[in-house]
Amino acid sequence: MYRFRLPNYNAQCLSINLFLKTSFFRFYCLANVLVPTMAFTLPARIDVHSHFLPSFYQDALRANGHSHPDGMPAIPPWSPEDHLELMDAANIKKSIISISSPGTNLDSNAPSSSTIELTRQCNAYAAKLKGAYPNQIGFWASLPLPDVNATLAEIDTAVSEGCDGFSLLTNYHGEYLGDTKFDPIFKKLNQIGATIFIHPTAPCIHSSTTNASTKAVPFGSQYPIPIFEFLFDTARTVINLFYSGTVDQCPNVKFIIPHSGGTLPPLITRFTAFGALVPGTKTLDPEQVRKQMTEQFYFDLAGTIFDGDTGGRGQLKAFVEGFDISFEKLLYGSDFPFTKLTSAMTLANRMKDGLEHLFTVEERKAIYELNAIKLLSEGKLKKLN
C-alpha cells in the first residue's frame, strides 16, 4: 500500500481533494519524497521485469570489475525483504525475477567454468526463493552462454527446479542471439515451449579470429549504457532474430521484449521492407513478421514510455497506435532495484495515468495482470526425457 504525507506548509490550507489535483502534488510525487501516512492503492499487477542481486552475485560483480554495472552509479542494494516491500507498495501480486546485465558471464577471458558456476548459483537461489514464496515469486533462469553444451544442461536443471522461463541477454560479449552457434539452444527452447525474456546489455563486437570482444560504445563512459544503448541493442537483437531465421525455427517460443521494444518500433517497417527495395539484401515477408509479432511477442512497460502532462503521449502511444499492437501483448515491469523503490513508485503512478488515457478498464486489467497470468500458464515448460 503506497502512502504519502502532506507537506507542512501551504498544503495545510488545502483540502485533501484539492491538494490531490494540484500540480504541486504531482511535483511532490516526481520528486520522490513520498513517505508513509495516507493510503494510495495502485491496481493489482504482475511484474515480469524485476531483478535480484544476492550478496554472492554482488561480490562477483565487484570481483570482475563491475562495481558500476553498465556505467550505473553503483550496484543497487537488494534483499528479499526489499523486494517484498516494493511488491507491497506497488500492489504487485507476483514478481518474476531475473539477473540483469551484465549477466553471469562477467569476464570473456575467464574460463567457462566460472560462468557455469555463477549461473548455477543464481538459478538455485531463485528456485529456493520461489519455493519460499510460491505465490509471490517466480524466476526467469539465466543461462551460461555462449557455452552451448553447458547451456543445454542448465536448461534441464532450471526446468526441473521450476523456472518460469529464461532470461537471455541481447548479446554475450558480442555473440548475438540469432547467431547460428546458438541454434541448438533455440531448438531445445522451442521443444519445451519456453518463454524467453530478452534483456539488453552493452553492445559488443566479437572477433571470430581472436575470440576477443570489444564494447561498441562510441561515447565511452560519458553516458550510462542503459540511457540509450540498451534500447539500440534490443532492436539490433530482435531484428537479428528475424533475419537469422531463428523466429521462423521457434514457433513455440514466446518472447518478452522490454521497455516497449526499445528502438525497435520505428525500425519494423524499415527492416521488413528493406529487402524488397534494395536488391542483393535478404528479403523478409512483412506479413509473416507481423503475424509472428502478434502471436509470439510480448512487450513490457518498464521505463519512461509515457509523455505529456497526463502520460497519454509518448513511446507507448506511438507503438500501440502506429503498429496496431494489441493490449493483450503488453505486460507490467518495474525494473527494480535498478529503478529504486521511490522511482519505481513514481513510474507506477505515471503508468496508471498514462494507461487510463490509452486503454479501457478491461484492457488495463489485462495489461497489469491477466496477460501475464495467461502467458505464465501457457508457458509451463515441458520436461524432455
C-alpha positions in Angstrom: 0.0 0.0 0.0 1.6 3.3 -1.0 1.2 6.2 1.3 2.2 9.9 1.4 2.3 12.7 3.8 1.1 16.3 3.1 3.9 18.8 3.4 3.7 21.0 6.5 3.5 24.3 4.5 0.7 25.6 2.3 -1.0 22.2 1.9 -2.4 22.6 5.4 -4.7 25.2 3.9 -5.9 22.9 1.2 -8.5 20.2 1.4 -7.1 16.7 0.5 -9.2 16.6 -2.7 -7.9 19.9 -3.9 -4.3 19.0 -3.0 -4.5 15.8 -5.0 -5.5 17.9 -8.1 -2.7 20.4 -7.9 0.4 20.4 -10.0 2.3 20.9 -6.7 1.2 17.4 -5.6 2.3 15.9 -8.9 5.7 17.6 -8.5 5.8 16.2 -5.0 5.4 12.7 -6.4 8.0 13.1 -9.1 10.5 14.5 -6.5 10.5 11.0 -5.0 9.8 12.3 -1.5 6.6 10.5 -0.7 6.6 8.9 2.8 4.1 6.6 4.5 1.0 8.0 6.2 -2.0 8.0 3.8 -3.2 5.1 1.7 -2.8 5.2 -2.1 -3.6 1.9 -3.8 -2.4 1.1 -7.3 -4.1 -1.6 -9.5 -3.0 -5.2 -8.8 -0.3 -6.3 -11.1 2.3 -9.0 -12.1 5.8 -7.8 -12.6 7.7 -9.7 -15.4 10.7 -7.4 -15.3 12.4 -7.2 -11.9 15.8 -8.3 -10.8 17.6 -10.0 -7.9 21.1 -9.4 -6.7 22.0 -11.8 -3.8 25.2 -11.0 -1.9 27.3 -13.6 -3.7 26.3 -12.1 -7.1 27.2 -8.6 -5.9 30.6 -9.9 -4.7 31.1 -11.5 -8.2 30.3 -8.2 -9.9 32.9 -6.3 -7.8 35.5 -9.0 -8.2 35.1 -8.8 -12.0 35.3 -5.1 -12.4 31.5 -4.4 -12.4 31.2 -2.1 -9.4 29.4 0.3 -11.7 27.5 -2.1 -13.9 27.0 -0.7 -17.4 28.2 2.7 -16.2 25.5 3.0 -13.5 26.4 4.9 -10.3 26.6 1.7 -8.2 25.4 -1.8 -7.7 21.9 -1.3 -6.3 21.2 -2.7 -2.8 18.8 -5.7 -2.9 17.3 -8.2 -0.5 14.2 -10.4 -0.5 12.8 -8.1 2.1 13.4 -5.1 -0.1 11.7 -6.8 -3.0 8.7 -7.7 -0.9 8.5 -4.1 0.3 8.3 -3.0 -3.4 5.6 -5.6 -4.1 3.5 -4.4 -1.2 4.0 -0.7 -2.2 3.1 -1.2 -5.9 0.4 -3.8 -5.3 2.4 -6.4 -7.2 0.8 -9.8 -6.6 3.7 -11.8 -8.3 7.2 -10.9 -9.3 9.2 -12.8 -11.9 12.8 -12.1 -11.0 15.9 -12.4 -13.2 19.6 -11.5 -13.3 20.1 -8.2 -15.1 23.0 -7.0 -17.2 25.9 -7.8 -17.2 24.5 -11.3 -16.5 26.5 -14.2 -15.2 29.3 -14.2 -17.9 31.2 -11.4 -16.2 34.6 -11.9 -18.0 35.0 -13.0 -21.6 38.6 -14.1 -20.8 37.7 -16.2 -17.8 37.2 -20.0 -18.1 33.7 -21.1 -18.9 33.5 -22.9 -15.6 33.2 -19.6 -13.7 30.2 -18.6 -15.7 28.6 -22.1 -15.3 29.2 -21.9 -11.5 27.8 -18.4 -11.1 24.8 -19.2 -13.3 24.0 -22.3 -11.2 24.3 -20.4 -8.0 21.9 -17.7 -9.2 19.3 -20.1 -10.5 19.5 -22.3 -7.4 19.0 -19.2 -5.3 16.0 -18.0 -7.3 14.5 -21.5 -7.2 14.8 -21.5 -3.4 13.2 -18.1 -3.1 10.3 -19.3 -5.3 10.0 -22.3 -3.0 9.7 -20.0 0.0 7.2 -17.6 -1.7 5.5 -19.8 -4.4 2.5 -17.5 -4.8 4.6 -14.3 -5.0 7.9 -15.1 -6.7 8.8 -16.7 -10.0 12.0 -16.6 -12.0 13.5 -16.4 -15.5 16.5 -18.6 -15.3 19.9 -17.4 -16.5 22.0 -19.5 -18.9 25.8 -19.8 -19.2 26.1 -18.6 -22.7 27.9 -18.6 -25.0 28.9 -22.2 -23.8 26.3 -24.2 -25.8 26.7 -27.6 -24.1 26.6 -26.1 -20.6 23.6 -24.1 -21.6 21.7 -27.2 -22.8 22.5 -28.9 -19.5 21.4 -25.9 -17.4 18.1 -25.7 -19.3 17.2 -29.1 -18.0 18.3 -28.3 -14.4 16.4 -25.0 -14.3 13.3 -26.6 -15.7 13.5 -29.3 -13.0 13.8 -26.5 -10.4 10.6 -24.9 -11.6 11.8 -21.9 -13.6 9.1 -19.9 -15.4 11.2 -19.4 -18.5 14.6 -18.0 -19.3 16.3 -14.6 -19.3 18.7 -14.1 -22.2 20.9 -11.0 -22.8 20.9 -9.4 -26.2 24.5 -10.5 -26.7 27.2 -12.4 -24.9 30.4 -10.4 -25.4 29.5 -9.7 -29.0 27.9 -13.0 -29.9 24.3 -12.0 -30.5 21.1 -14.0 -30.2 20.3 -15.3 -33.7 23.9 -16.5 -34.3 23.9 -19.9 -35.8 26.1 -21.1 -32.9 23.0 -20.8 -30.7 20.7 -22.8 -33.0 20.8 -26.0 -30.7 19.8 -23.9 -27.8 16.8 -22.3 -29.5 15.9 -25.7 -30.9 15.6 -27.0 -27.3 13.8 -23.9 -26.1 11.3 -24.4 -28.9 10.9 -28.1 -28.0 9.9 -27.2 -24.4 7.7 -24.2 -25.4 9.8 -21.7 -23.4 9.1 -18.1 -22.7 12.2 -16.0 -23.2 12.7 -12.7 -21.5 15.3 -10.7 -23.5 17.3 -8.2 -21.5 19.6 -5.6 -23.1 23.3 -5.3 -22.2 26.2 -3.3 -23.6 26.6 -3.7 -27.3 29.8 -5.5 -28.2 31.8 -6.6 -31.3 33.2 -10.2 -31.2 36.2 -11.2 -33.2 35.9 -14.7 -34.7 39.7 -14.8 -35.3 40.9 -13.8 -31.8 37.8 -14.7 -29.9 38.1 -11.3 -28.2 35.3 -8.8 -27.7 35.2 -5.0 -27.7 32.4 -2.8 -26.3 30.8 -0.9 -29.2 30.1 2.3 -27.2 31.2 5.4 -29.2 30.8 7.7 -26.2 32.8 5.5 -23.9 31.9 6.2 -20.3 30.3 9.5 -21.0 26.8 8.1 -20.6 25.5 5.1 -18.7 24.7 2.3 -21.1 21.0 2.0 -20.1 20.1 5.5 -21.3 20.1 4.6 -24.9 22.5 1.8 -25.8 20.2 -0.7 -24.1 17.4 0.3 -26.4 19.5 0.2 -29.5 20.8 -3.3 -28.6 17.3 -4.5 -28.0 16.4 -3.5 -31.6 19.6 -5.0 -33.0 19.0 -8.3 -31.4 15.3 -8.7 -32.3 16.0 -7.8 -35.9 18.8 -10.4 -36.0 16.4 -13.0 -34.6 14.1 -12.4 -37.6 16.9 -12.1 -40.2 18.7 -15.2 -39.0 15.5 -17.3 -39.3 15.5 -18.0 -35.5 12.0 -16.8 -35.0 10.9 -19.0 -38.0 12.5 -22.0 -36.4 10.9 -21.4 -33.0 7.1 -21.2 -33.4 6.6 -22.5 -29.9 8.7 -19.8 -28.2 7.2 -16.7 -26.6 9.5 -13.6 -26.5 9.2 -10.8 -24.0 10.9 -7.6 -25.2 11.5 -4.9 -22.5 11.0 -1.2 -22.5 8.1 -1.3 -25.1 10.5 -2.7 -27.6 13.3 -0.1 -27.2 14.1 1.4 -30.5 12.6 -1.5 -32.4 9.2 0.1 -33.3 10.3 2.7 -35.8 12.6 0.1 -37.4 9.9 -2.5 -38.0 8.8 -1.2 -41.4 12.3 -0.5 -42.4 13.8 -3.9 -41.8 10.8 -5.8 -43.1 10.7 -3.8 -46.4 14.4 -3.2 -47.0 15.0 -6.4 -48.9 12.2 -5.7 -51.4 13.6 -2.2 -52.0 17.4 -2.9 -52.2 18.5 -5.8 -54.5 21.0 -8.1 -53.0 19.8 -7.9 -49.4 17.8 -10.6 -47.6 14.0 -10.4 -48.1 11.6 -10.8 -45.3 7.8 -11.2 -45.6 6.3 -8.2 -43.8 3.0 -10.0 -43.2 4.8 -13.1 -41.8 6.9 -10.9 -39.4 3.8 -9.1 -38.3 2.0 -12.4 -37.7 4.9 -13.7 -35.6 5.0 -10.5 -33.6 1.3 -10.8 -33.0 1.4 -14.4 -31.9 4.8 -14.8 -30.2 6.0 -11.4 -28.9 5.1 -9.5 -25.7 6.4 -6.1 -24.6 6.9 -5.0 -21.1 6.2 -1.4 -20.0 9.3 -0.8 -17.8 10.9 2.6 -18.2 9.9 6.1 -19.3 7.4 5.3 -22.0 4.8 7.9 -21.2 5.0 11.6 -22.1 2.8 14.7 -21.6 1.0 16.1 -18.6 -1.3 13.1 -18.4 1.1 10.4 -19.7 -1.2 9.9 -22.7 1.6 10.6 -25.2 5.0 9.2 -25.8 6.6 5.9 -26.8 3.8 3.5 -25.9 1.1 5.5 -27.6 3.2 5.7 -30.8 3.8 2.0 -30.6 0.3 0.7 -30.0 -1.4 3.1 -32.3 1.3 3.3 -35.0 1.6 -0.5 -35.3 -1.7 -1.7 -34.0 -0.2 -3.6 -31.1 -2.9 -5.2 -29.0 -3.3 -4.6 -25.3 -3.1 -8.3 -25.0 0.7 -8.2 -25.7 1.6 -5.7 -23.0 2.9 -6.5 -19.6 3.9 -4.6 -16.4 7.6 -4.3 -15.5 9.2 -2.3 -12.6 12.9 -2.9 -13.3 13.5 -2.9 -9.6 16.1 -2.5 -8.0 18.0 -0.7 -10.8 14.9 1.5 -10.6 14.9 2.2 -6.9 11.7 2.0 -4.8 10.7 5.7 -4.9 11.4 5.9 -8.6 9.5 2.7 -9.3 6.5 4.2 -7.5 6.8 7.4 -9.5 6.8 5.4 -12.7 3.9 3.2 -11.5 1.8 6.3 -10.8 2.8 7.7 -14.1 1.8 4.4 -15.8 -1.6 4.5 -14.0 -2.4 7.9 -15.5 -1.0 7.0 -19.0 -2.8 3.7 -19.3 -6.1 5.4 -18.2 -5.7 7.7 -21.3 -5.0 4.9 -23.7 -7.0 1.8 -22.6 -10.3 0.8 -21.2 -10.8 -0.6 -17.7 -10.9 -4.2 -19.0 -7.8 -3.6 -21.2 -5.8 -2.1 -18.3 -6.7 -5.1 -16.1 -5.3 -7.4 -18.8 -2.1 -5.3 -19.1 -1.5 -5.2 -15.4 -2.3 -8.8 -14.6 -4.3 -11.1 -16.9 -1.9 -11.1 -19.8 0.9 -12.3 -17.5 -1.3 -14.9 -15.9 -2.2 -16.3 -19.4 1.5 -16.2 -20.5 2.8 -17.9 -17.4 0.0 -20.6 -17.6 0.6 -21.3 -21.3 4.3 -21.2 -20.9 4.6 -24.0 -18.4 7.7 -25.8 -19.5 7.8 -29.3 -20.8 10.5 -31.6 -19.4 12.3 -33.5 -22.0 13.3 -37.1 -21.4 
